C-alpha cells in the first residue's frame, strides 16, 4: 500500500521540476548518433559516406534516364514536325553530350517510320485497295445513294 501511495505522489511531483528528475532522461539519450546506431564513430562516418555516394549515383542515373527520354521526345518532335520544348533541350544540356536514346526505342521509332512511309506511298495505297472488299464497297455506295434519294423525296414535294 505504501508503494502505491509513493508511486502516485512521487511521479506527479517529479514532473513539476522540483528536483533533478530530468537529468536521468538526458543521460539516457546518447548525444552521439553513432552510439545511437550502435556503431563506432569511424563506422558511422564510413556508413554516412556510403549513403551519400549511393544517393549521388542514383541521382546521376535518374538524370541520365530523364535525358534519354528527352532525347527521344526531341527525335519524335522532329519526325512529326512538332514545336520544340525548352524543357527537353535544358535536360539534354544538363546531362551533357553523352546522352543517347536506347537502341530498343530507336528500333521502335524506325519501325514506325518505315510503316508510315509504306502507307503513304502509292504502292501502299494500291495494297490497301487490294485488301478492300469490292462487294462491300458496292453495297455501301448503293445504300448511301438510296438513302439520299429517300431524304430528297421527303423534302421535295415535286418528287
Beta strands, then each sheet from edge to edge (+ up, - down):
end
